[in-house]
Each structure stands twice: as C-alpha cells, then as structure tokens.
C-alpha cells in the first residue's frame, strides 16, 4: 500500500500533537479528592444517651493535632439501618483535668448523609492520647428523638506542625491558624489553603473572614524564595485560598503575615513543607 507525502505528513503531525498534549506540564490546580467510605477508617463509636443511636466516627487517617475532616455514621440500634436524614452537631471537648476547652469546628452543612456519612471538621489544637471527646448530638426527625453520644478519641502530634496558636501583636484574642493544602506538594505552582479562627473563649472559636494574608515562601538551606505566589484570600468560614510556588525539591518554609486592615496581627507564623 502506498501513502502520499501529504497524508504521511498529516499523520506525523497528528502523532506529534497527541504526544505533546499528553506530556505537557502545566500549573493546573491540585485535585482535592474527598475520601469515599471505603477509604475511611473507624476511629471510635458510642451510643447516644437518648434513643440508643449508634454513632461511628470515621476519618481518612488517625487523628492528628491539625485540621481534620470527620465523618459521622448514625445507625438505628434496633434495626441496624443507617439513618440518612438527621441533624448532626459535633462538639470537640478536651478535658485536661484542671480545665476543659473546645476547639474550632465545622458542623455538617446538610441533614442528608452522603454515602451514609455526615461530613464535618475539627481543628484539634493540641494532641492528647486521652482527654479528647467528640460530643455528637443527633436529631432524628423520623422518630422525633435527640440524643448525644460522647465518643472518646485519641489525637497524636503530627511529625510537622500543621496548627499554630498565635498571640496577636495587638494582644487581642489568640488566633488558631491551620495548614490544609497542598498535602502533596509538587515543584511548580500549588493550590494553598489555610484556616484562621479566633479564640473568643475556651468554648467559642469563631472563623475569621476579613483578614489579609501575605505569604513569603523561602528555602532556608538555599537562601532564596520564589516568584509567582498568590496571597490567600478569604473564601468564607475561616478558609483562605491562594497559590504557592516551589521552584525545586527540598524543605520550604511558608512565612505568613496577617493583618486586620492596617493592624498587624502576626508576622511570626510559618509552615514547613518538604517536597
């Protein structure tokens, strides 16, 4: 079989285009995939004080002193059926013996379970093999019953600090700053996300949405920083998103400057990242 020179040229061009398309490197956003039920591990369980509903606490990994997504499964103890329509409230409590305090939290935004789970989050501000309890209050409208399960959990210290408690420069309420992303950093531009909460009292932590955050990544061992970073901005509920650029592998330090308007709140916070 014979091929014309023009047909051969077009075929080679198509192959080259396909190859380049498949191997091109861009600065696409880091995918942030939510774990499905099969990817989660059971942390602990307890029954509610009223209604005898079984509350199972799941997470993607063992609990650490950092921003942690919590997945709650609720079962009817009589039928063992999963309750997929309920109001769920998660209240973290740390009993230190001489004092009791809570922590920043995000309760499920829907009363409808997804894959049988209600998703929330807790910023565990300190580790504790003992002392932490998740008080999970469930209202089951089908049976018009409300009960609370006290689920003991163990919280370990991560190898690298991912939550910092900051005393602001203007001596106001402490701030809790947590690092979320990137979890799997790469060379190049990465999505970055942190949370900021203000400690009003030991039981009340409020998300802060009106601060200005600037980042200054540096590589201490090499004495240089990086260009093309995008300062995180508020997206609501205490979350701030931006972009951070790592120009080579190694250990990086992301320095944070936090302002409330023109008032400097903190210039000492940082998170270390290793590629």
Phi, psi and omega per residue, in radians:
X1 nan 2.441 -3.114
X2 -1.897 2.552 3.073
X3 -2.057 2.425 3.051
X4 -1.276 2.703 -3.141
X5 -1.088 -0.623 -3.141
X6 -1.187 -0.691 3.129
X7 -1.155 -0.679 3.127
X8 -1.122 -0.734 3.128
X9 -1.069 -0.768 -3.140
X10 -1.115 -0.672 -3.140
X11 -1.148 -0.741 3.114
X12 -1.137 -0.668 3.119
X13 -1.107 -0.711 3.124
X14 -1.116 -0.718 3.121
X15 -1.108 -0.729 3.141
X16 -1.115 -0.721 3.129
X17 -1.097 -0.747 3.135
X18 -1.095 -0.737 -3.127
X19 -1.112 -0.793 3.139
X20 -1.115 -0.691 -3.126
X21 -1.115 -0.622 -3.072
X22 -1.401 -0.397 -3.022
X23 -1.974 0.062 -3.109
X24 -1.181 2.576 3.132
X25 -1.949 2.184 3.124
X26 -2.267 -3.124 -3.119
X27 -1.769 0.762 -3.127
X28 -1.132 2.682 -3.098
X29 -1.109 2.552 3.059
X30 -1.188 2.176 3.114
X31 -1.150 2.293 3.112
X32 -1.912 1.621 -3.034
X33 -1.567 2.302 3.069
X34 -1.395 2.344 3.094
X35 -1.119 2.518 2.998
X36 -1.643 2.973 -3.003
X37 -0.946 -0.676 -3.090
X38 -1.206 -0.302 3.140
X39 -1.557 -0.085 -3.037
X40 -1.662 2.761 3.063
X41 -2.053 2.552 3.106
X42 -1.342 2.150 -3.134
X43 -1.530 -0.912 3.107
X44 -2.998 2.993 -3.092
X45 -2.456 2.785 3.037
X46 -2.855 2.769 3.096
X47 -1.686 2.588 3.073
X48 -1.229 2.665 -3.126
X49 -1.243 -0.434 3.076
X50 -2.214 2.367 3.108
X51 1.561 -0.235 3.111
X52 0.864 0.747 3.042
X53 -1.452 2.413 3.119
X54 -1.534 2.172 3.139
X55 -1.936 2.063 3.085
X56 -1.863 2.263 3.115
X57 -1.794 2.182 3.110
X58 -2.090 2.737 3.034
X59 -2.650 2.924 -3.141
X60 -1.248 -0.418 -3.121
X61 -2.749 3.138 3.065
X62 -1.008 2.582 -3.066
X63 -1.267 2.405 3.138
X64 -2.214 2.829 3.088
X65 -1.341 1.407 -3.092
X66 -2.967 3.131 3.044
X67 -1.140 2.138 -3.035
X68 -2.355 2.213 3.061
X69 -1.351 2.346 -3.105
X70 -2.033 2.355 3.127
X71 -2.064 2.186 -3.048
X72 -1.936 2.200 3.017
X73 -1.934 2.313 -3.118
X74 -2.094 2.268 -3.140
X75 -2.161 2.503 2.972
X76 -1.298 2.080 -3.028
X77 -1.177 -0.438 -3.124
X78 -1.317 -0.819 -3.070
X79 -1.710 -0.264 -3.043
X80 1.156 0.241 3.092
X81 -1.392 2.541 3.080
X82 -1.307 2.293 3.084
X83 -1.499 1.983 -3.014
X84 -1.787 -0.012 3.085
X85 -2.329 1.801 -3.083
X86 -2.799 2.723 2.997
X87 -1.610 2.228 -3.051
X88 -2.146 2.237 3.094
X89 -2.180 2.209 -3.112
X90 -1.930 2.102 3.120
X91 -2.115 1.836 3.089
X92 -1.316 2.426 3.130
X93 -2.373 2.328 3.038
X94 -1.998 2.097 3.097
X95 -1.776 1.873 -3.106
X96 -1.662 0.143 -3.123
X97 1.582 -1.067 -3.138
X98 -1.563 -0.242 3.126
X99 -2.726 2.779 3.122
X100 -2.236 2.375 3.094
X101 -2.545 2.902 3.122
X102 -1.835 -2.644 -3.124
X103 -2.840 2.823 3.061
X104 -1.016 2.502 -3.086
X105 -2.560 2.739 3.019
X106 -2.264 1.992 -3.122
X107 -1.434 2.749 3.088
X108 -0.944 2.399 -3.098
X109 -1.545 -0.140 -3.126
X110 -2.274 2.555 3.045
X111 -1.506 0.025 3.116
X112 -1.841 2.180 -3.116
X113 -1.233 2.564 3.033
X114 -1.912 2.095 -3.034
X115 0.903 0.643 3.086
X116 1.396 0.119 -3.060
X117 -2.160 2.573 2.978
X118 -1.880 2.146 -3.035
X119 -1.731 2.259 3.015
X120 -2.367 -2.876 3.111
X121 -2.724 2.657 3.087
X122 -2.359 2.396 2.968
X123 -1.707 1.682 3.098
X124 -1.263 2.002 -2.982
X125 -1.541 -0.073 3.086
X126 -2.762 2.687 3.079
X127 -1.368 2.862 3.071
X128 -3.070 1.965 3.072
X129 -1.143 -0.566 3.029
X130 -2.287 2.755 3.069
X131 2.012 -0.626 3.131
X132 -1.427 2.365 3.048
X133 -2.383 2.396 2.986
X134 -1.731 1.914 3.069
X135 -1.534 1.848 -3.037
X136 -1.853 1.980 3.124
X137 -1.701 2.241 -3.093
X138 -2.073 2.278 2.942
X139 -1.993 2.054 3.131
X140 -1.757 1.809 -3.077
X141 -1.192 -0.458 -3.119
X142 -1.113 -0.622 3.134
X143 -1.908 0.046 -3.126
X144 0.847 0.957 -3.129
X145 -2.354 2.492 3.090
X146 -2.269 2.339 3.116
X147 -2.602 2.846 -3.122
X148 -2.143 2.292 3.063
X149 -1.861 2.243 3.073
X150 -1.691 1.844 -3.038
X151 -1.835 1.905 3.097
X152 -1.200 2.416 3.096
X153 -2.390 2.671 3.100
X154 -1.849 2.331 -3.086
X155 -2.149 2.120 -3.109
X156 -1.703 2.849 3.066
X157 -1.496 2.156 3.106
X158 -1.143 2.742 -3.127
X159 -1.073 -0.594 3.100
X160 -2.144 2.315 -3.078
X161 -1.018 2.268 3.135
X162 -2.151 -0.037 3.052
X163 -2.415 2.307 -3.141
X164 -2.176 2.359 3.026
X165 -1.753 2.038 -2.994
X166 -1.945 2.332 2.944
X167 -1.599 1.978 -3.051
X168 -1.069 2.718 -3.133
X169 -1.107 -0.486 3.136
X170 -1.602 0.252 3.021
X171 1.042 0.532 3.039
X172 -1.581 -2.850 -3.079
X173 -1.046 2.546 3.112
X174 -1.037 2.624 3.069
X175 -1.954 2.491 3.050
X176 -1.965 2.021 -3.105
X177 -1.971 2.199 -3.095
X178 -2.158 2.457 3.108
X179 -1.637 2.274 3.133
X180 -1.972 -0.898 -3.054
X181 -2.454 2.661 0.144
X182 -1.439 2.447 3.048
X183 -1.464 -0.534 3.120
X184 -2.163 1.303 -3.025
X185 -1.149 2.619 3.124
X186 -2.256 2.862 2.993
X187 -1.204 2.216 -3.074
X188 2.110 -2.857 -3.091
X189 -1.489 2.242 -3.113
X190 -2.115 2.546 2.940
X191 -1.116 2.411 3.101
X192 -2.181 2.463 3.118
X193 -2.548 2.359 3.036
X194 -2.321 2.908 2.967
X195 -2.147 2.623 3.076
X196 -2.275 2.196 3.066
X197 -2.206 2.598 3.051
X198 -1.842 2.305 3.087
X199 -1.464 1.846 3.085
X200 -1.385 -0.892 2.987
X201 -2.460 3.121 3.102
X202 -1.133 -0.272 3.139
X203 -1.924 -0.051 -3.027
X204 -2.323 1.947 3.113
X205 -2.126 2.106 -3.017
X206 -1.878 2.305 3.043
X207 -1.140 2.424 -3.137
X208 -1.819 2.218 -3.049
X209 -2.075 -0.032 -3.005
X210 -2.098 0.403 3.087
X211 -1.576 2.816 2.983
X212 -1.858 2.326 -3.116
X213 -2.167 2.254 3.013
X214 -2.101 2.511 -3.117
X215 -2.045 2.580 3.115
X216 -2.421 1.532 3.118
X217 -1.231 2.412 3.079
X218 -2.453 2.692 3.070
X219 -1.931 1.679 -3.010
X220 -0.971 -0.655 -3.083
X221 -1.244 -0.378 -3.087
X222 -1.916 -0.241 3.089
X223 1.252 0.554 3.095
X224 -2.464 2.883 3.090
X225 -1.928 -2.540 3.140
X226 -2.640 2.654 3.092
X227 -1.624 3.116 2.959
X228 1.124 0.552 3.026
X229 -1.543 2.638 3.112
X230 -2.099 2.076 -3.105
X231 -1.066 2.405 3.117
X232 -1.118 2.441 3.073
X233 -2.185 2.724 -3.071
X234 -1.168 2.340 3.000
X235 -2.024 0.158 3.108
X236 1.801 2.731 3.100
X237 0.999 0.555 3.089
X238 1.445 0.023 -3.118
X239 -1.636 2.438 3.105
X240 -2.242 2.279 -3.131
X241 -2.134 2.450 3.055
X242 -2.693 -2.709 3.113
X243 -2.412 2.493 3.127
X244 -2.217 2.419 -3.063
X245 -1.941 2.110 3.052
X246 -1.868 2.068 -3.024
X247 -1.557 -0.156 3.112
X248 -2.831 2.916 3.112
X249 -1.310 2.790 -3.136
X250 2.261 -2.937 -3.127
X251 -1.606 2.221 3.112
X252 -2.044 2.612 3.032
X253 -2.084 2.137 3.093
X254 -1.678 1.842 3.110
X255 -1.447 2.465 -3.092
X256 -2.065 2.349 2.935
X257 -2.047 2.214 -3.058
X258 -2.121 2.259 -3.117
X259 -2.213 2.522 2.920
X260 -1.881 1.668 -2.992
X261 1.164 -2.078 3.098
X262 -1.722 -0.007 -3.125
X263 -1.562 2.127 3.113
X264 -1.292 2.157 3.116
X265 -1.638 -0.682 -3.128
X266 -2.863 2.457 3.063
X267 -2.261 0.251 -3.052
X268 -1.907 -0.216 -3.055
X269 -1.267 2.544 3.084
X270 -2.784 2.818 3.020
X271 -2.329 2.351 3.133
X272 -1.656 2.367 -3.104
X273 -2.271 2.350 3.088
X274 -2.068 2.215 3.093
X275 -1.697 nan nan
